[in-house]
């Protein structure tokens, strides 16, 4: 009995020591990660990296090249000066325990945990006018982004609520302008847009003004784009768009109209008549000058 208890205590102690000596490193999916072993004072003559019980990288000073195994052939890179191992474009499948051995001595294992960044959360509002209360719900698909935490903010103050549901009461929240929800994990942080307090008249007016301003900006932007397109078409073709026989998505709509022979002849005839009138007017003026001389 004594030996059984002693063995159990020893195993628990060893497990606790092993857990405490392990370094945990979080990285985002797609990032490059550098696993760095503790520095050593002696010259480095051999380096080995293991993933679990499997060999990942191996080198010693008797070899001119580093030996890479499995996917580390494409995505691994060893720094023989420091012993650091770089893994490019990490995936969730790279979440393992990596153990370095420098000069034959095992160093502190590194537990790499690869997770996704948290998405931008959205907040929905459901109110009970009769009760004078509202429920704010923060929603986001956090699959693969664990571990993550959630917190609420009212104006610039952080609230104690950590649930994705936050209750507000009219009498207690009249001075608050807006609420927001924030998600974070070890590799990212995202915040929802501001949700104006439905019980604060100033906040309600501010939200209305914001909606009007946003709509006005969109309208002016669209109108400017249309006017610019109209004038570009006019400069390029010489005609207004409503004078064209073709649709805007056809090539002929943007082509300058060429004069037909009949139109060219009519134009030439008009020009000739104008020139004849000018010559006749000049002759009449000369004749009048001659009469005044006599």
Secondary structure, 3 states (H helix, E strand, C coil): CHHHHHHHHHHHHHHHHHHHHCEEEEEECCCCEEECCCCCCCCCCEEEEEECCEEEEEEECCCCCCEECCCHHHHEEECCCCCCEEECCCCHHHCCEEEEEECCEECCCEEEEEECCCCCCEEEEEEECCCCEEEEEEECCCCCCCCEEEEEEECCEECCCCCCEEEEEHHHHCCCCEEEEEEEECCEEEECCCEECCCCHHHHHHHHHHHHHHHHHHHHHHHHHHHHHHHHHHHHHCCCHHHCCCCCCCHHHHCCCCCCHHHHHHHHHHHHHHHHHHHHHHHHHHHHHHHHHC
